[in-house]
């Protein structure tokens, strides 16, 4: 959402962001609450109001965003039962726990090295090289 906002002039409403993200405005507002608390966005009230960036894209990493939205689980696999009675499940969980912890640590390390400015630069490279327009970031197909 922050990258979409960086491409738009002025405040952006939750409804506009929801269309771009193909989701519900309520979802946008929930995410924005965490981003606002982290100081990445602020809201402008009244006519012509909406969300505005409050940060430099160069200072914010994907890790920062991950933390701002509550540090959700990064992997959908792993230990589903803390104390399984089945010895097979216990063995599988023991193996998965270590592997998943290592994978998550690697992902978070990489997330902390990728800034929003890096992503914006890549987006602009794709725009100029691929014949895309700003309409393409709105996802209105």
WOGIZI-V919291 format. One record per run of one state. SS is the DSSP state (@ for helix, = for strand, . for the rest). FROM is the first residue (numbers start at 1). TO is the last residue. If there is no record, write none. Layout:
# WOGIZI-V919291
ss = <SS,SS>
from = <FROM,FROM>
to = <TO,TO>
This chain:
# WOGIZI-V919291
ss = <.,@,.,=,.,@,.,@,.,=,.,=,.,@,.,=,@,.,@,.,=,@,.,@,.>
from = <1,2,7,12,13,14,22,25,38,41,45,50,54,57,60,61,62,69,87,112,115,116,131,134,139>
to = <1,6,11,12,13,21,24,37,40,44,49,53,56,59,60,61,68,86,111,114,115,130,133,138,141>
